[in-house]
Amino acid sequence: MTTAPRPRTPRPKIVIDAAQLSHLEALADGAMERMPDMADRLLTELARARVVETAKLPADIVAIGREVTWRDETAGKEQTATLVWPEDADIAQGRISVATPIGVALIGLPAGARFTWQTRGGEERDLTVISVR
């Protein structure tokens, strides 16, 4: 008996802070040789994003410096972390880099968004953004 592949959850629309866009693009460009998969995913996300001025960025959108709580629907586990630039990342302090698979997956998402992302090991996980602060 074979099992059909499960359908992917479509990616929700994302919003990016215009003040962070050039830094995010430079980060992706700079990582192209040593982390091509992450860099490509980040550039793909940025290309499809709606870009808004900082003053118009909704409070419930995941952005650099904001704390986000998400639930891994696959594992049934909730996590909370602040999304930061790579140089500020510290897992023990609850700060995750935007240059990680989960960071790329979360950037620009609104609270309530549900999506599928791929771990570094290639495993697909269903996640839901619970809150953004």
N, CA, C and O atoms as a Tinker XYZ file with bonds, in Angstrom:
   532  protein
     1  N      0.845000   -1.175000    0.000000    73     2
     2  CA     0.000000    0.000000    0.000000    64     1     3
     3  C      0.894000    1.244000    0.000000    63     2     4     5
     4  O      1.819000    1.351000    0.804000    81     3
     5  N      0.617000    2.153000   -0.882000    73     3     6
     6  CA     1.395000    3.388000   -0.930000    64     5     7
     7  C      0.551000    4.530000   -0.386000    63     6     8     9
     8  O     -0.674000    4.536000   -0.502000    81     7
     9  N      1.230000    5.478000    0.200000    73     7    10
    10  CA     0.516000    6.646000    0.696000    64     9    11
    11  C      0.805000    7.811000   -0.225000    63    10    12    13
    12  O      1.939000    8.022000   -0.655000    81    11
    13  N     -0.225000    8.550000   -0.514000    73    11    14
    14  CA    -0.068000    9.723000   -1.370000    64    13    15
    15  C      0.649000   10.802000   -0.579000    63    14    16    17
    16  O      0.462000   10.913000    0.633000    81    15
    17  N      1.470000   11.600000   -1.257000    73    15    18
    18  CA     2.122000   12.694000   -0.539000    64    17    19
    19  C      1.066000   13.661000   -0.016000    63    18    20    21
    20  O      0.057000   13.918000   -0.673000    81    19
    21  N      1.317000   14.189000    1.175000    73    19    22
    22  CA     0.327000   15.103000    1.726000    64    21    23
    23  C      0.431000   16.445000    1.015000    63    22    24    25
    24  O      1.525000   16.877000    0.653000    81    23
    25  N     -0.700000   17.099000    0.818000    73    23    26
    26  CA    -0.662000   18.385000    0.119000    64    25    27
    27  C      0.043000   19.438000    0.964000    63    26    28    29
    28  O     -0.108000   19.475000    2.185000    81    27
    29  N      0.809000   20.285000    0.304000    73    27    30
    30  CA     1.501000   21.368000    0.998000    64    29    31
    31  C      0.511000   22.474000    1.326000    63    30    32    33
    32  O     -0.381000   22.787000    0.538000    81    31
    33  N      0.686000   23.054000    2.494000    73    31    34
    34  CA    -0.112000   24.213000    2.861000    64    33    35
    35  C      0.414000   25.395000    2.055000    63    34    36    37
    36  O      1.615000   25.664000    2.085000    81    35
    37  N     -0.455000   26.111000    1.330000    73    35    38
    38  CA     0.046000   27.241000    0.539000    64    37    39
    39  C      0.669000   28.307000    1.439000    63    38    40    41
    40  O      0.213000   28.529000    2.561000    81    39
    41  N      1.711000   28.961000    0.937000    73    39    42
    42  CA     2.371000   30.012000    1.713000    64    41    43
    43  C      1.450000   31.214000    1.830000    63    42    44    45
    44  O      0.944000   31.708000    0.822000    81    43
    45  N      1.229000   31.690000    3.054000    73    43    46
    46  CA     0.431000   32.905000    3.222000    64    45    47
    47  C      1.190000   34.118000    2.693000    63    46    48    49
    48  O      2.411000   34.085000    2.540000    81    47
    49  N      0.456000   35.176000    2.421000    73    47    50
    50  CA     1.085000   36.422000    1.978000    64    49    51
    51  C      1.953000   36.963000    3.109000    63    50    52    53
    52  O      1.643000   36.783000    4.287000    81    51
    53  N      3.050000   37.631000    2.730000    73    51    54
    54  CA     3.944000   38.193000    3.745000    64    53    55
    55  C      4.150000   39.688000    3.516000    63    54    56    57
    56  O      3.963000   40.203000    2.414000    81    55
    57  N      4.540000   40.364000    4.595000    73    55    58
    58  CA     4.788000   41.803000    4.577000    64    57    59
    59  C      6.172000   42.035000    5.171000    63    58    60    61
    60  O      6.510000   41.482000    6.217000    81    59
    61  N      6.970000   42.860000    4.490000    73    59    62
    62  CA     8.341000   43.152000    4.935000    64    61    63
    63  C      8.484000   44.652000    5.187000    63    62    64    65
    64  O      7.961000   45.476000    4.437000    81    63
    65  N      9.196000   44.984000    6.247000    73    63    66
    66  CA     9.518000   46.370000    6.592000    64    65    67
    67  C     10.520000   46.913000    5.568000    63    66    68    69
    68  O     11.594000   46.340000    5.384000    81    67
    69  N     10.170000   48.009000    4.910000    73    67    70
    70  CA    11.043000   48.599000    3.889000    64    69    71
    71  C     12.423000   48.934000    4.454000    63    70    72    73
    72  O     13.420000   48.848000    3.738000    81    71
    73  N     12.489000   49.315000    5.735000    73    71    74
    74  CA    13.768000   49.667000    6.353000    64    73    75
    75  C     14.677000   48.454000    6.517000    63    74    76    77
    76  O     15.891000   48.611000    6.654000    81    75
    77  N     14.110000   47.245000    6.506000    73    75    78
    78  CA    14.897000   46.022000    6.674000    64    77    79
    79  C     15.185000   45.318000    5.348000    63    78    80    81
    80  O     16.022000   44.417000    5.297000    81    79
    81  N     14.504000   45.718000    4.283000    73    79    82
    82  CA    14.599000   45.005000    3.012000    64    81    83
    83  C     16.018000   44.951000    2.456000    63    82    84    85
    84  O     16.479000   43.870000    2.090000    81    83
    85  N     16.723000   46.068000    2.380000    73    83    86
    86  CA    18.061000   46.051000    1.775000    64    85    87
    87  C     19.032000   45.206000    2.598000    63    86    88    89
    88  O     19.894000   44.534000    2.032000    81    87
    89  N     18.903000   45.232000    3.921000    73    87    90
    90  CA    19.767000   44.404000    4.777000    64    89    91
    91  C     19.462000   42.923000    4.548000    63    90    92    93
    92  O     20.379000   42.104000    4.489000    81    91
    93  N     18.179000   42.576000    4.418000    73    91    94
    94  CA    17.791000   41.187000    4.151000    64    93    95
    95  C     18.318000   40.721000    2.790000    63    94    96    97
    96  O     18.818000   39.603000    2.662000    81    95
    97  N     18.204000   41.580000    1.781000    73    95    98
    98  CA    18.717000   41.229000    0.446000    64    97    99
    99  C     20.232000   41.057000    0.472000    63    98   100   101
   100  O     20.758000   40.122000   -0.131000    81    99
   101  N     20.938000   41.950000    1.163000    73    99   102
   102  CA    22.397000   41.841000    1.267000    64   101   103
   103  C     22.793000   40.578000    2.024000    63   102   104   105
   104  O     23.775000   39.925000    1.670000    81   103
   105  N     22.043000   40.234000    3.055000    73   103   106
   106  CA    22.294000   39.013000    3.814000    64   105   107
   107  C     22.168000   37.791000    2.903000    63   106   108   109
   108  O     23.031000   36.913000    2.920000    81   107
   109  N     21.114000   37.736000    2.120000    73   107   110
   110  CA    20.904000   36.608000    1.203000    64   109   111
   111  C     21.993000   36.559000    0.140000    63   110   112   113
   112  O     22.534000   35.490000   -0.143000    81   111
   113  N     22.317000   37.699000   -0.447000    73   111   114
   114  CA    23.368000   37.737000   -1.475000    64   113   115
   115  C     24.707000   37.279000   -0.904000    63   114   116   117
   116  O     25.436000   36.528000   -1.553000    81   115
   117  N     25.030000   37.729000    0.311000    73   115   118
   118  CA    26.296000   37.360000    0.939000    64   117   119
   119  C     26.379000   35.895000    1.329000    63   118   120   121
   120  O     27.473000   35.345000    1.450000    81   119
   121  N     25.230000   35.259000    1.527000    73   119   122
   122  CA    25.196000   33.853000    1.942000    64   121   123
   123  C     25.087000   32.892000    0.761000    63   122   124   125
   124  O     25.076000   31.677000    0.960000    81   123
   125  N     25.008000   33.410000   -0.457000    73   123   126
   126  CA    24.755000   32.575000   -1.632000    64   125   127
   127  C     25.784000   31.460000   -1.807000    63   126   128   129
   128  O     25.417000   30.360000   -2.221000    81   127
   129  N     27.046000   31.705000   -1.508000    73   127   130
   130  CA    28.065000   30.665000   -1.709000    64   129   131
   131  C     28.115000   29.652000   -0.574000    63   130   132   133
   132  O     28.288000   28.461000   -0.833000    81   131
   133  N     27.971000   30.085000    0.671000    73   131   134
   134  CA    28.115000   29.143000    1.779000    64   133   135
   135  C     26.805000   28.516000    2.236000    63   134   136   137
   136  O     26.815000   27.437000    2.829000    81   135
   137  N     25.670000   29.174000    1.969000    73   135   138
   138  CA    24.349000   28.637000    2.336000    64   137   139
   139  C     23.358000   28.901000    1.199000    63   138   140   141
   140  O     22.389000   29.639000    1.380000    81   139
   141  N     23.600000   28.296000    0.024000    73   139   142
   142  CA    22.776000   28.634000   -1.143000    64   141   143
   143  C     21.287000   28.333000   -0.973000    63   142   144   145
   144  O     20.453000   29.089000   -1.471000    81   143
   145  N     20.939000   27.261000   -0.291000    73   143   146
   146  CA    19.517000   26.936000   -0.117000    64   145   147
   147  C     18.801000   28.003000    0.707000    63   146   148   149
   148  O     17.722000   28.464000    0.335000    81   147
   149  N     19.415000   28.396000    1.836000    73   147   150
   150  CA    18.815000   29.422000    2.676000    64   149   151
   151  C     18.731000   30.742000    1.922000    63   150   152   153
   152  O     17.702000   31.416000    1.956000    81   151
   153  N     19.811000   31.110000    1.244000    73   151   154
   154  CA    19.846000   32.371000    0.513000    64   153   155
   155  C     18.769000   32.405000   -0.567000    63   154   156   157
   156  O     18.083000   33.414000   -0.734000    81   155
   157  N     18.621000   31.310000   -1.294000    73   155   158
   158  CA    17.616000   31.237000   -2.348000    64   157   159
   159  C     16.207000   31.340000   -1.765000    63   158   160   161
   160  O     15.356000   32.039000   -2.315000    81   159
   161  N     15.960000   30.645000   -0.655000    73   159   162
   162  CA    14.633000   30.717000   -0.018000    64   161   163
   163  C     14.322000   32.130000    0.453000    63   162   164   165
   164  O     13.204000   32.619000    0.290000    81   163
   165  N     15.333000   32.789000    1.046000    73   163   166
   166  CA    15.114000   34.151000    1.530000    64   165   167
   167  C     14.823000   35.095000    0.367000    63   166   168   169
   168  O     13.901000   35.905000    0.449000    81   167
   169  N     15.590000   35.002000   -0.706000    73   167   170
   170  CA    15.346000   35.863000   -1.868000    64   169   171
   171  C     13.974000   35.595000   -2.482000    63   170   172   173
   172  O     13.301000   36.524000   -2.928000    81   171
   173  N     13.560000   34.335000   -2.507000    73   171   174
   174  CA    12.231000   33.986000   -3.026000    64   173   175
   175  C     11.142000   34.623000   -2.171000    63   174   176   177
   176  O     10.172000   35.166000   -2.700000    81   175
   177  N     11.301000   34.557000   -0.855000    73   175   178
   178  CA    10.319000   35.166000    0.044000    64   177   179
   179  C     10.285000   36.685000   -0.142000    63   178   180   181
   180  O      9.209000   37.278000   -0.208000    81   179
   181  N     11.453000   37.309000   -0.226000    73   179   182
   182  CA    11.498000   38.763000   -0.390000    64   181   183
   183  C     10.858000   39.196000   -1.699000    63   182   184   185
   184  O     10.204000   40.237000   -1.755000    81   183
   185  N     11.040000   38.405000   -2.755000    73   183   186
   186  CA    10.485000   38.743000   -4.069000    64   185   187
   187  C      8.956000   38.723000   -4.066000    63   186   188   189
   188  O      8.328000   39.462000   -4.824000    81   187
   189  N      8.362000   37.895000   -3.233000    73   187   190
   190  CA     6.901000   37.803000   -3.215000    64   189   191
   191  C      6.256000   38.672000   -2.133000    63   190   192   193
   192  O      5.031000   38.721000   -2.025000    81   191
   193  N      7.074000   39.351000   -1.339000    73   191   194
   194  CA     6.563000   40.133000   -0.209000    64   193   195
   195  C      5.965000   41.465000   -0.642000    63   194   196   197
   196  O      6.349000   42.050000   -1.655000    81   195
   197  N      5.014000   41.918000    0.160000    73   195   198
   198  CA     4.529000   43.294000    0.042000    64   197   199
   199  C      5.412000   44.110000    0.980000    63   198   200   201
   200  O      5.519000   43.789000    2.164000    81   199
   201  N      6.037000   45.146000    0.470000    73   199   202
   202  CA     6.972000   45.963000    1.253000    64   201   203
   203  C      6.258000   47.238000    1.694000    63   202   204   205
   204  O      5.656000   47.939000    0.880000    81   203
   205  N      6.333000   47.530000    3.003000    73   203   206
   206  CA     5.672000   48.714000    3.548000    64   205   207
   207  C      6.656000   49.515000    4.396000    63   206   208   209
   208  O      7.647000   48.979000    4.892000    81   207
   209  N      6.373000   50.781000    4.550000    73   207   210
   210  CA     7.178000   51.633000    5.427000    64   209   211
   211  C      7.018000   51.161000    6.874000    63   210   212   213
   212  O      5.983000   50.606000    7.243000    81   211
   213  N      8.041000   51.385000    7.680000    73   211   214
   214  CA     8.042000   50.931000    9.070000    64   213   215
   215  C      6.779000   51.353000    9.815000    63   214   216   217
   216  O      6.195000   50.550000   10.542000    81   215
   217  N      6.355000   52.587000    9.645000    73   215   218
   218  CA     5.176000   53.097000   10.352000    64   217   219
   219  C      3.897000   52.362000    9.956000    63   218   220   221
   220  O      2.918000   52.374000   10.702000    81   219
   221  N      3.902000   51.726000    8.790000    73   219   222
   222  CA     2.706000   51.020000    8.310000    64   221   223
   223  C      2.797000   49.506000    8.481000    63   222   224   225
   224  O      1.897000   48.780000    8.060000    81   223
   225  N      3.881000   49.023000    9.099000    73   223   226
   226  CA     4.023000   47.583000    9.316000    64   225   227
   227  C      3.072000   47.166000   10.441000    63   226   228   229
   228  O      3.216000   47.628000   11.572000    81   227
   229  N      2.099000   46.297000   10.140000    73   227   230
   230  CA     1.163000   45.878000   11.187000    64   229   231
   231  C      1.886000   45.234000   12.372000    63   230   232   233
   232  O      2.916000   44.581000   12.207000    81   231
   233  N      1.332000   45.428000   13.556000    73   231   234
   234  CA     1.953000   44.922000   14.788000    64   233   235
   235  C      1.968000   43.405000   14.861000    63   234   236   237
   236  O      2.745000   42.835000   15.626000    81   235
   237  N      1.125000   42.739000   14.079000    73   235   238
   238  CA     1.053000   41.272000   14.155000    64   237   239
   239  C      1.891000   40.573000   13.085000    63   238   240   241
   240  O      1.690000   39.388000   12.820000    81   239
   241  N      2.832000   41.300000   12.466000    73   239   242
   242  CA     3.697000   40.736000   11.422000    64   241   243
   243  C      5.058000   40.384000   12.020000    63   242   244   245
   244  O      5.642000   41.186000   12.749000    81   243
   245  N      5.563000   39.190000   11.717000    73   243   246
   246  CA     6.893000   38.778000   12.181000    64   245   247
   247  C      7.941000   39.618000   11.452000    63   246   248   249
   248  O      7.981000   39.649000   10.222000    81   247
   249  N      8.789000   40.298000   12.228000    73   247   250
   250  CA     9.857000   41.131000   11.673000    64   249   251
   251  C     11.065000   41.038000   12.601000    63   250   252   253
   252  O     10.960000   40.553000   13.727000    81   251
   253  N     12.200000   41.504000   12.118000    73   251   254
   254  CA    13.408000   41.523000   12.933000    64   253   255
   255  C     13.122000   42.319000   14.202000    63   254   256   257
   256  O     12.586000   43.425000   14.151000    81   255
   257  N     13.493000   41.731000   15.349000    73   255   258
   258  CA    13.298000   42.388000   16.630000    64   257   259
   259  C     11.979000   42.073000   17.311000    63   258   260   261
   260  O     11.758000   42.485000   18.449000    81   259
   261  N     11.106000   41.353000   16.637000    73   259   262
   262  CA     9.817000   41.006000   17.238000    64   261   263
   263  C      9.831000   39.576000   17.764000    63   262   264   265
   264  O     10.458000   38.683000   17.195000    81   263
   265  N      9.121000   39.395000   18.863000    73   263   266
   266  CA     8.987000   38.068000   19.457000    64   265   267
   267  C      7.800000   37.356000   18.798000    63   266   268   269
   268  O      6.735000   37.944000   18.614000    81   267
   269  N      7.998000   36.114000   18.457000    73   267   270
   270  CA     6.952000   35.328000   17.797000    64   269   271
   271  C      6.777000   33.996000   18.521000    63   270   272   273
   272  O      7.748000   33.360000   18.931000    81   271
   273  N      5.531000   33.595000   18.666000    73   271   274
   274  CA     5.210000   32.271000   19.203000    64   273   275
   275  C      4.553000   31.492000   18.080000    63   274   276   277
   276  O      3.622000   31.973000   17.434000    81   275
   277  N      5.051000   30.269000   17.851000    73   275   278
   278  CA     4.476000   29.418000   16.820000    64   277   279
   279  C      4.293000   28.012000   17.366000    63   278   280   281
   280  O      4.946000   27.599000   18.324000    81   279
   281  N      3.377000   27.291000   16.720000    73   279   282
   282  CA     3.128000   25.904000   17.110000    64   281   283
   283  C      3.523000   25.004000   15.954000    63   282   284   285
   284  O      3.107000   25.214000   14.814000    81   283
   285  N      4.329000   24.001000   16.261000    73   283   286
   286  CA     4.671000   22.960000   15.299000    64   285   287
   287  C      3.510000   21.975000   15.346000    63   286   288   289
   288  O      3.409000   21.178000   16.279000    81   287
   289  N      2.640000   22.027000   14.351000    73   287   290
   290  CA     1.447000   21.179000   14.331000    64   289   291
   291  C      1.827000   19.708000   14.193000    63   290   292   293
   292  O      1.102000   18.827000   14.656000    81   291
   293  N      2.957000   19.448000   13.559000    73   291   294
   294  CA     3.414000   18.076000   13.368000    64   293   295
   295  C      3.797000   17.448000   14.702000    63   294   296   297
   296  O      3.455000   16.297000   14.973000    81   295
   297  N      4.511000   18.211000   15.537000    73   295   298
   298  CA     4.981000   17.698000   16.829000    64   297   299
   299  C      4.066000   18.085000   17.993000    63   298   300   301
   300  O      4.192000   17.542000   19.091000    81   299
   301  N      3.145000   19.025000   17.752000    73   299   302
   302  CA     2.271000   19.485000   18.822000    64   301   303
   303  C      2.986000   20.312000   19.871000    63   302   304   305
   304  O      2.616000   20.276000   21.045000    81   303
   305  N      4.011000   21.061000   19.467000    73   303   306
   306  CA     4.852000   21.801000   20.410000    64   305   307
   307  C      4.851000   23.291000   20.071000    63   306   308   309
   308  O      4.954000   23.663000   18.902000    81   307
   309  N      4.734000   24.147000   21.096000    73   307   310
   310  CA     4.822000   25.597000   20.904000    64   309   311
   311  C      6.213000   26.091000   21.263000    63   310   312   313
   312  O      6.854000   25.577000   22.180000    81   311
   313  N      6.669000   27.101000   20.522000    73   311   314
   314  CA     7.964000   27.732000   20.797000    64   313   315
   315  C      7.807000   29.236000   20.680000    63   314   316   317
   316  O      6.965000   29.731000   19.931000    81   315
   317  N      8.629000   29.954000   21.429000    73   315   318
   318  CA     8.658000   31.410000   21.370000    64   317   319
   319  C     10.103000   31.846000   21.212000    63   318   320   321
   320  O     10.991000   31.326000   21.887000    81   319
   321  N     10.340000   32.802000   20.318000    73   319   322
   322  CA    11.686000   33.344000   20.110000    64   321   323
   323  C     11.562000   34.725000   19.483000    63   322   324   325
   324  O     10.516000   35.092000   18.948000    81   323
   325  N     12.640000   35.475000   19.560000    73   323   326
   326  CA    12.720000   36.768000   18.894000    64   325   327
   327  C     13.534000   36.584000   17.626000    63   326   328   329
   328  O     14.611000   35.989000   17.659000    81   327
   329  N     13.027000   37.091000   16.506000    73   327   330
   330  CA    13.733000   37.003000   15.229000    64   329   331
   331  C     14.781000   38.113000   15.172000    63   330   332   333
   332  O     14.458000   39.284000   15.373000    81   331
   333  N     16.038000   37.747000   14.896000    73   331   334
   334  CA    17.144000   38.708000   14.925000    64   333   335
   335  C     18.060000   38.532000   13.714000    63   334   336   337
   336  O     17.945000   37.558000   12.970000    81   335
   337  N     18.966000   39.487000   13.533000    73   335   338
   338  CA    20.011000   39.363000   12.517000    64   337   339
   339  C     20.974000   38.261000   12.965000    63   338   340   341
   340  O     21.065000   37.980000   14.160000    81   339
   341  N     21.691000   37.636000   12.036000    73   339   342
   342  CA    22.583000   36.516000   12.391000    64   341   343
   343  C     23.581000   36.835000   13.505000    63   342   344   345
   344  O     23.838000   35.990000   14.362000    81   343
   345  N     24.138000   38.032000   13.501000    73   343   346
   346  CA    25.150000   38.376000   14.507000    64   345   347
   347  C     24.567000   38.509000   15.918000    63   346   348   349
   348  O     25.318000   38.527000   16.893000    81   347
   349  N     23.245000   38.603000   16.034000    73   347   350
   350  CA    22.595000   38.733000   17.340000    64   349   351
   351  C     21.947000   37.435000   17.819000    63   350   352   353
   352  O     21.368000   37.393000   18.904000    81   351
   353  N     22.042000   36.379000   17.015000    73   351   354
   354  CA    21.374000   35.114000   17.348000    64   353   355
   355  C     22.014000   34.446000   18.558000    63   354   356   357
   356  O     23.235000   34.444000   18.717000    81   355
   357  N     21.164000   33.881000   19.404000    73   355   358
   358  CA    21.599000   33.122000   20.578000    64   357   359
   359  C     20.418000   32.249000   20.992000    63   358   360   361
   360  O     19.500000   32.710000   21.670000    81   359
   361  N     20.452000   31.007000   20.584000    73   359   362
   362  CA    19.341000   30.086000   20.851000    64   361   363
   363  C     19.033000   30.018000   22.347000    63   362   364   365
   364  O     17.866000   30.001000   22.737000    81   363
   365  N     20.074000   29.981000   23.187000    73   363   366
   366  CA    19.874000   29.875000   24.636000    64   365   367
   367  C     19.110000   31.078000   25.192000    63   366   368   369
   368  O     18.424000   30.966000   26.208000    81   367
   369  N     19.230000   32.221000   24.526000    73   367   370
   370  CA    18.538000   33.437000   24.951000    64   369   371
   371  C     17.219000   33.643000   24.197000    63   370   372   373
   372  O     16.563000   34.672000   24.360000    81   371
   373  N     16.835000   32.669000   23.376000    73   371   374
   374  CA    15.577000   32.767000   22.643000    64   373   375
   375  C     15.626000   33.721000   21.470000    63   374   376   377
   376  O     14.610000   34.313000   21.107000    81   375
   377  N     16.807000   33.878000   20.868000    73   375   378
   378  CA    16.960000   34.752000   19.699000    64   377   379
   379  C     17.380000   33.896000   18.506000    63   378   380   381
   380  O     18.475000   33.334000   18.494000    81   379
   381  N     16.500000   33.799000   17.498000    73   379   382
   382  CA    16.810000   32.986000   16.317000    64   381   383
   383  C     17.122000   33.884000   15.128000    63   382   384   385
   384  O     16.514000   34.939000   14.944000    81   383
   385  N     18.072000   33.444000   14.335000    73   383   386
   386  CA    18.524000   34.201000   13.174000    64   385   387
   387  C     17.529000   34.106000   12.026000    63   386   388   389
   388  O     16.924000   33.062000   11.781000    81   387
   389  N     17.382000   35.219000   11.339000    73   387   390
   390  CA    16.580000   35.228000   10.119000    64   389   391
   391  C     17.246000   34.371000    9.040000    63   390   392   393
   392  O     16.596000   33.983000    8.070000    81   391
   393  N     18.542000   34.075000    9.206000    73   391   394
   394  CA    19.289000   33.275000    8.224000    64   393   395
   395  C     19.282000   31.789000    8.582000    63   394   396   397
   396  O     20.268000   31.087000    8.356000    81   395
   397  N     18.175000   31.316000    9.138000    73   395   398
   398  CA    17.978000   29.893000    9.421000    64   397   399
   399  C     16.697000   29.472000    8.707000    63   398   400   401
   400  O     15.889000   30.328000    8.346000    81   399
   401  N     16.497000   28.181000    8.499000    73   399   402
   402  CA    15.255000   27.768000    7.826000    64   401   403
   403  C     13.987000   28.279000    8.518000    63   402   404   405
   404  O     13.061000   28.727000    7.841000    81   403
   405  N     13.929000   28.219000    9.848000    73   403   406
   406  CA    12.729000   28.699000   10.537000    64   405   407
   407  C     12.638000   30.218000   10.469000    63   406   408   409
   408  O     11.538000   30.762000   10.372000    81   407
   409  N     13.775000   30.913000   10.517000    73   407   410
   410  CA    13.765000   32.370000   10.395000    64   409   411
   411  C     13.243000   32.820000    9.047000    63   410   412   413
   412  O     12.426000   33.737000    8.969000    81   411
   413  N     13.709000   32.181000    7.983000    73   411   414
   414  CA    13.233000   32.498000    6.630000    64   413   415
   415  C     11.744000   32.176000    6.513000    63   414   416   417
   416  O     10.991000   32.925000    5.890000    81   415
   417  N     11.324000   31.068000    7.108000    73   415   418
   418  CA     9.917000   30.672000    7.031000    64   417   419
   419  C      9.005000   31.658000    7.760000    63   418   420   421
   420  O      7.877000   31.889000    7.325000    81   419
   421  N      9.477000   32.239000    8.861000    73   419   422
   422  CA     8.641000   33.115000    9.685000    64   421   423
   423  C      8.605000   34.566000    9.224000    63   422   424   425
   424  O      7.593000   35.239000    9.421000    81   423
   425  N      9.676000   35.069000    8.616000    73   423   426
   426  CA     9.767000   36.496000    8.299000    64   425   427
   427  C      8.560000   36.966000    7.476000    63   426   428   429
   428  O      8.220000   36.384000    6.445000    81   427
   429  N      7.932000   38.028000    7.962000    73   427   430
   430  CA     6.831000   38.645000    7.229000    64   429   431
   431  C      5.459000   38.039000    7.434000    63   430   432   433
   432  O      4.474000   38.563000    6.915000    81   431
   433  N      5.371000   36.940000    8.182000    73   431   434
   434  CA     4.076000   36.277000    8.374000    64   433   435
   435  C      3.225000   36.983000    9.425000    63   434   436   437
   436  O      3.761000   37.541000   10.382000    81   435
   437  N      1.912000   36.963000    9.257000    73   435   438
   438  CA     1.028000   37.514000   10.280000    64   437   439
   439  C      0.652000   36.463000   11.314000    63   438   440   441
   440  O      0.722000   35.264000   11.044000    81   439
   441  N      0.255000   36.912000   12.493000    73   439   442
   442  CA    -0.297000   35.997000   13.493000    64   441   443
   443  C     -1.489000   35.286000   12.866000    63   442   444   445
   444  O     -2.276000   35.893000   12.141000    81   443
   445  N     -1.611000   34.000000   13.152000    73   443   446
   446  CA    -2.694000   33.197000   12.598000    64   445   447
   447  C     -2.333000   32.452000   11.331000    63   446   448   449
   448  O     -3.062000   31.553000   10.912000    81   447
   449  N     -1.210000   32.814000   10.711000    73   447   450
   450  CA    -0.804000   32.153000    9.464000    64   449   451
   451  C     -0.411000   30.706000    9.732000    63   450   452   453
   452  O      0.217000   30.394000   10.744000    81   451
   453  N     -0.788000   29.834000    8.813000    73   451   454
   454  CA    -0.394000   28.423000    8.886000    64   453   455
   455  C      0.348000   28.109000    7.596000    63   454   456   457
   456  O     -0.068000   28.525000    6.515000    81   455
   457  N      1.454000   27.370000    7.716000    73   455   458
   458  CA     2.274000   27.109000    6.543000    64   457   459
   459  C      3.102000   25.854000    6.740000    63   458   460   461
   460  O      3.226000   25.338000    7.851000    81   459
   461  N      3.665000   25.376000    5.644000    73   459   462
   462  CA     4.565000   24.228000    5.669000    64   461   463
   463  C      5.970000   24.742000    5.422000    63   462   464   465
   464  O      6.185000   25.558000    4.526000    81   463
   465  N      6.927000   24.272000    6.209000    73   463   466
   466  CA     8.329000   24.646000    5.985000    64   465   467
   467  C      9.175000   23.393000    6.050000    63   466   468   469
   468  O      8.744000   22.351000    6.543000    81   467
   469  N     10.388000   23.517000    5.541000    73   467   470
   470  CA    11.291000   22.369000    5.479000    64   469   471
   471  C     12.478000   22.591000    6.415000    63   470   472   473
   472  O     13.132000   23.632000    6.362000    81   471
   473  N     12.749000   21.600000    7.273000    73   471   474
   474  CA    13.876000   21.680000    8.198000    64   473   475
   475  C     15.185000   21.508000    7.432000    63   474   476   477
   476  O     15.188000   21.159000    6.251000    81   475
   477  N     16.297000   21.760000    8.125000    73   475   478
   478  CA    17.605000   21.549000    7.490000    64   477   479
   479  C     17.777000   20.106000    7.043000    63   478   480   481
   480  O     18.490000   19.833000    6.078000    81   479
   481  N     17.125000   19.180000    7.742000    73   479   482
   482  CA    17.205000   17.762000    7.397000    64   481   483
   483  C     16.252000   17.356000    6.286000    63   482   484   485
   484  O     16.201000   16.185000    5.912000    81   483
   485  N     15.491000   18.316000    5.750000    73   483   486
   486  CA    14.585000   18.029000    4.649000    64   485   487
   487  C     13.194000   17.579000    5.071000    63   486   488   489
   488  O     12.367000   17.254000    4.219000    81   487
   489  N     12.922000   17.556000    6.377000    73   487   490
   490  CA    11.609000   17.138000    6.869000    64   489   491
   491  C     10.614000   18.296000    6.749000    63   490   492   493
   492  O     10.940000   19.432000    7.093000    81   491
   493  N      9.414000   18.013000    6.267000    73   491   494
   494  CA     8.384000   19.040000    6.169000    64   493   495
   495  C      7.574000   19.086000    7.455000    63   494   496   497
   496  O      7.184000   18.052000    7.998000    81   495
   497  N      7.325000   20.309000    7.936000    73   495   498
   498  CA     6.574000   20.520000    9.173000    64   497   499
   499  C      5.478000   21.545000    8.913000    63   498   500   501
   500  O      5.679000   22.501000    8.164000    81   499
   501  N      4.330000   21.346000    9.526000    73   499   502
   502  CA     3.242000   22.321000    9.476000    64   501   503
   503  C      3.334000   23.188000   10.719000    63   502   504   505
   504  O      3.370000   22.679000   11.839000    81   503
   505  N      3.370000   24.504000   10.518000    73   503   506
   506  CA     3.489000   25.448000   11.627000    64   505   507
   507  C      2.358000   26.464000   11.580000    63   506   508   509
   508  O      1.834000   26.782000   10.512000    81   507
   509  N      1.990000   26.968000   12.752000    73   507   510
   510  CA     1.010000   28.039000   12.865000    64   509   511
   511  C      1.613000   29.144000   13.718000    63   510   512   513
   512  O      2.125000   28.882000   14.806000    81   511
   513  N      1.554000   30.388000   13.227000    73   511   514
   514  CA     2.007000   31.538000   14.013000    64   513   515
   515  C      0.891000   31.866000   15.006000    63   514   516   517
   516  O     -0.226000   32.198000   14.610000    81   515
   517  N      1.204000   31.770000   16.291000    73   515   518
   518  CA     0.219000   32.007000   17.351000    64   517   519
   519  C      0.116000   33.496000   17.681000    63   518   520   521
   520  O     -0.980000   34.053000   17.735000    81   519
   521  N      1.274000   34.138000   17.904000    73   519   522
   522  CA     1.259000   35.558000   18.255000    64   521   523
   523  C      2.576000   36.215000   17.876000    63   522   524   525
   524  O      3.603000   35.555000   17.720000    81   523
   525  N      2.517000   37.536000   17.731000    73   523   526
   526  CA     3.702000   38.347000   17.430000    64   525   527
   527  C      3.656000   39.546000   18.365000    63   526   528   529
   528  O      2.632000   40.214000   18.511000    81   527
   529  N      4.831000   39.800000   19.009000    73   527   530
   530  CA     4.914000   40.953000   19.922000    64   529   531
   531  C      6.184000   41.727000   19.651000    63   530   532
   532  O      6.447000   42.733000   20.310000    81   531
